[in-house]
């Protein structure tokens, strides 16, 4: 569904992403990993049409740069990291903004009954329907994250791009979100691509992983194979697998073959 | 209370302000007589013989014409303030930040000094020159901002606007310095006043304000999205660059028209959106109409105070809006905060 070929992009004539190529197939959850500053967020924004690029990014066979904002937003949604907001929108109104492309057009555009049904459904799913009239300025970071998730879902895209969506969420909501994204991605004509810091979540839910290092693809492929690749220790400068195994060993009761040294 | 009811209440309050403006002044007119004059003028209901011709002139030709102009100016300023604050994501932004008032003052100063009059439009030469130079300043500021910063960010626009404002103010100071005998006249224009304004001014400003407000109401959802940042608006499908240009142009044109008819009147554009947001939330489908009604009503009341406080001398209405608006704003803002 999404195909990147030899993509270069960045800010102020300096390329942050250099010669990146990979694709995302229908029904897939793809996880983008890499150390801080390797260009993960820049790449997500470029796919969402926010940053000019060289090379080719094709969404459903069409070049992203040739699409109008509305055309791209009808298929691709980006949930970026939470930004501070001064204006006191209610939870309900904030989620309703996601229906921008679906609302009734005309001289004075308005919301439809369908918009209201979808927003209610999305708020119930993120367990914020009782707080619908509360100003978003009074919410906790985790609640705000769930509001923006609900807004992303009511946009009804085909590809959801997520920039560290589990930040601010406690473990329960992290798992629920990932399960929801995984099952959503299996609907016809859908896929998910996200930047995650938590390797456990990536292992559990992503079918494929792309690891970036200094703006280039260092490793890519099925999750199991990538996480066992010897390159991963070099990219993160940490022996990732050994670290994950040893943190489990440290706290689990010793069993046969898993004894504390 | 639901926002629909609050809007209805605000409409009622606005009508009450018009009634106060019609009745209060150097000659007090009884409410019943003022209502009869209104009914006669609006619905051609015959006037009883007890209502004198002078009363009709005072209520209709002097006070209501002036109140209508104040209302239009206040509404235009308040709505354009709301739009600027949301588009630039700066709670302290307004069209003034972009140089409308400085530009308009310079244009007006040139007309005052030279005494030029365009034959076809006569006394409207002064407001027209103010409007033209006010808008020119804003467009130059925005055009420069969009060239130096391809992203067209709020910070660049505000900074460029401030540079243009300072530059135009410096030119204005020089003009005043070289023509000291006109300084008082220029200063009075800058202070703002609705004195001696009749229905002809209303008939020119009315269509401008109505069209401007209609265009802005058309973009309430885009305004909502822009308050979350340009990137978020763009990924939800808003053509941010184009929409920002339209919104800022219309907001600047509204402020420019208001300033050119009444002189520089500050504060209303800053406080109205904040007061209204405290009362009915941040969604622009409520903020814009409520700002228009609040700003308009506030200006009508400020003008009543300006012409009656030390009658027969008139105070500059710009000073009254700040004197009344400041404490009122603090009260509304901090009372709600304490409760929260």
Interface residues (C-beta under 8 A of the other chain):
Chain A: X45 X48 X49 X50 X68 X69 X70 X72 X73 X74 X76 X77 X78 X80 X83 X85 X86 X87 X88 X89 X90 X93 X94 X97 X98 X100 X101 X103 X107 X108 X109 X135 X138 X155
Chain B: X86 X89 X91 X217 X218 X221 X224 X225 X227 X228 X229 X231 X232 X234 X235 X236 X237 X238 X239 X240 X277 X281 X282 X283 X340
